[in-house]
Amino acid sequence: MTLLERLYEAAAPRLCGKRVQDVRIGSHLVGVLLDSGEFGAAYALPGERQTPEPVFPDPARYVGMPAVELAAGLKQEDLVARALGMAAANAVARPEPGHCLEDPDALTTVPVRPADTVGLIGFIRSIHRRIEGRVNRIIVFDRSLDGEPGISPEEQQPELLPLCDVVFVTGSAVTNGTLEAVLPWCRRARDIVVIGPSTPLYPEAFAGTGVTVIAGATWPPEHHQAALAGIGEGKAFHDMHGLTRRWALRVG
């Protein structure tokens, strides 16, 4: 069973009996509001699509759909369906106290050391900025920035990832299905952290994968309408970080 299939299996029982009340599909994010009052968002993966100008479906087509049916998009190849499925799963994620770390800051939870080689799968600017100059080496992979200075080619992952002591992976690697392909190359890493507001907070789905920490976010009810409006306006997560609550969960 793939990671996306395990995420669906973990989320489905929490989605049963609920329906989609509202959907927004923006240039950066998708958002799903359920009739239970729960809300989730995910990266829309615009850079992964084949057309230069992505054409997104009418969000109204999903209103009234059983939430578990929308979440089944996690098992589809279509990237919009998968992103909406992730948002539906994120809407019902409930971080359990037994897995929650006291500090949601991933760099506090997983400190880096001066001698470390740190891998970033996805150019996570906030992490890069904070560790630059504090570690021996930073290796960055990001297919959307391929060819730019400081970005290692994706084909070098099998060679370079085994050198890493700590690896941070953007949560969009879960949605686009690339995370599982790179995990075997991270075998030396003492910590593998999946990070970003769209990271699905389901530690049970990551058990046995090698991932040690998942760091993501939920959206308090008082911010749901602002989040929907922001997504519709094309805002990204960094534009709305003040509307979220961050979490860091230990896997296993």
N, C-alpha and C positions, 0 to 999 in steps of 0.2 A: 504494500500500500504506500502510495506517495505521501509526501508531507501535506500537500494540498488536500488529498483525500482524508488524511487523519484530521486535518483542521475541520473539514466538513463534518466528519463523524463526531467531533467534540462539540461543535456548535449546534448541530441539528436538533438535539433534544431541547435546547434552550429556545429554539426558534419555533418549535411546533405550536400551532394554534395562533400564531401571530401573523399579521399581514403588513404589507408595505403601505405606509401612509404618505410618504413623500420621498422623492429622489431628485438629486441634483447631479448633473454631470458637467464638470467644468474642464477648463483646459489643463488643470493640474491635478484636480482631485475629483473623487465621486463621494457623495454622501447619501446615506440611507436612514430615514426616520421610520420607525415601526409604530404601529397603533398602540403598542404597550408604552410608548413614550421613550423608548431607547433609541440611541443614535450612534452610528458608526461611520467612519470615513476611511478611505484608502487612496493611495496614489493611482492616478488614472492611466499611467504608463503611456503618455502620448509619444514619447520618443521611441517606443518599441514598435509602433505601428508602421506599416509599410508605406502609407501615403504621406506625402509631405505635410498636408493639412488634414489631420484626422477628422473623419466624419462620425459624429456621435449620434446614437439613437435618441428619439424623443423620450425624455424621462417619464412622461405621462403614461407610457405603455406599461410601466411596472407598478403603478399605483393600484392597490387592491390585491396584488399577487401574494400568495402565501410566502411568508418570509423564508421558509425552508427551501422553497423552489428557487428563489433568487440566490440563496446561498449555494445551491447546486452548481452555479456558474463557476465555482472553484474547480470543478472537474472538467471544465470545457477549455478548448484551445483559444476561443475568442477572448481577446484581452479586456474588452469592456465588460463582458459577462464575468470574467474572473475578478476584475476589480470590484464590481458590484457585489459579487459573492463575498469577497474579503470584507467589504464595508458592512454587509449584513452580519457576518460572523463577528466583526469587531463591535457591533452594536450590543451584542449580548455577552461579551467577554466580562467575566467577573473575577478580578484578581483575588485569589484566596490568601488569607493572612499567612498561611504556612509557607507560601512561596515568596511572599513580598519581602524585599530587602528594605532596610530602614531608610536608606538614601536612594531616591530614584535616579540620581546622577550616575550614569554608567561608568564614568571615569573615576568616581569615588569608590564605587563598588568593585571595579576591576582596575586597580591602579597599574600604570605602566612603570617600567624601571629604566634607568639610563642605558643599560646594555641591550635593551630590547630592540628587536625588529618588529615593527607593527604593520600589519596589512589592513588596508581599507578597500573593501569591495563595494564600490560606489564612492564617489568623492564626497565624504561626509565632512563638510567644511567646518562644522563646530568642533568635531573631534580633531581634525587636522590642525586647526588653529591652536588648540590647547596643548597638543603634544609636540608640536614642531619645536625643535631645539632641546627637547627633554628626553629624547630617545636616540638610539644609535642610528636607526634608519626607518623611514616610512616608505612603504610600497603601496601605490594607489592603482587600482583598476577601475575604469569607468568607461563602458562602451560608448556612451554618449559624448565623451571627451577624447575619444581615441585619436592619437596623433598629436595631442597638445603636450607642451612641456610638463614633465613631472608625472605623466600618466603612462603606466606600463602597458604594453600590448596584452590583450586578453589571452593570446596563445601562449604567453609566458607564465600563466597561472600554475601549471603543473611543476614548473621549475622554481618559481619564486615563493609560492605560498608555503611550501614545507620549511622555508627559512624563518617563518614568522613565529614569534613567541605569543603574540596576542593578535587576534583578527576581529575587526569590526565590520559587520555586513549590514548594508541598508535593508530595511524591511521590505523594500520593493523587490528584492531578490527572492522573497517568498512568493509574492504575487506573480512575478514573471516566470517562476519555475526554475530559476538558475541556482538557487541555494544548494540543493542536493548534489549538483554536479561538482561544486567546489569543496564541499566539506571533506571528502577523502584526502585532499591535498593539504588540509590544515592539521594534519595528524600530530605535528610537533607542538602546536599552540596549547598553552596551559589554559587559555580562555578563548572562547568564540562567542562574540556578543552580536546578537541581531538587534539593531537599534533603529529608531525612527518612529514617528507618530502612527504610522500604519502597521507597525509590527503587531501581529496577532498575539494577544496575551493568553495563550493556551500552552502552559508548560508541558502538559501531558502529550501534546502533539509533537514536541521536540525531543521527547525522551529517547535516548539511544542514538541521537544524530551526531553527538559531539558538541552541540551548542550548550553553553553553560549558563548564559544569562540572556533574557529577552527584555528589552527596554522599549516601552511604547507609551501610549496615552489613551485616556478615555475623555469623554466630553460631558461635563456636568449638565443636567437638564436646563438650567437657566441660560445656557449658551447655545442650545440647539438651533434656534431660529437664526441667530447671528452666524452660526457655522454654515447653515444652508444658504443664507444670503451671500456669504463670502465665497463659497464654492461656486455659486452661480455667477459671481462677478469675476471668476478666474483667479482667485487668490490661492496661494500655496500654503503649506503648513507653517512656514516661518512667518507668514503674515498674520497667522491666527493662533500662535503658540499660547497667548494669554487666555484663550478660551478652553484650554485643555488641562487635564491633570496628568502628570507624568508618573510612570511606574517602572520599577525594575524588579524582575522576578527571577529567582534561581530555578534552573531546570533540574529536576531530579531531587 
